[in-house]
Amino acid sequence: MKCGLSGFRNFFYAREPRLHDVAMYLIDAFYQALSLNEDKFTLATKTDHILRAKKEGKVSGLLSIEEAFLGSLAALRMFYKLGVRAMRLT
């Protein structure tokens, strides 16, 4: 799996009912795919991770979610600990 010249891939989802449940399911699916493809794919939580992945010939993925925050600081902290680094809040 390759994406453009940078080797960067953005993963996200659109609005769904039960937003937290769907977000958790998709984050889990992301980590399952990651574990099956560690030789080609890596999670990026910092710019350095993207640059390192490019040097290693890997695709880096940035976890991004939409509309699952719902104003909860607990949810924000939980998603951050799971590797989410981008959110659409509106």
Secondary structure by P-SEA (a helix, b strand, c coil): cccccccbbbbbcccccaaaaaaaaaaaaaaaaaaaccccbbbbccaaaaaaaaaacbbbbbbbbcccccccaaaaaaaaaacccccccc
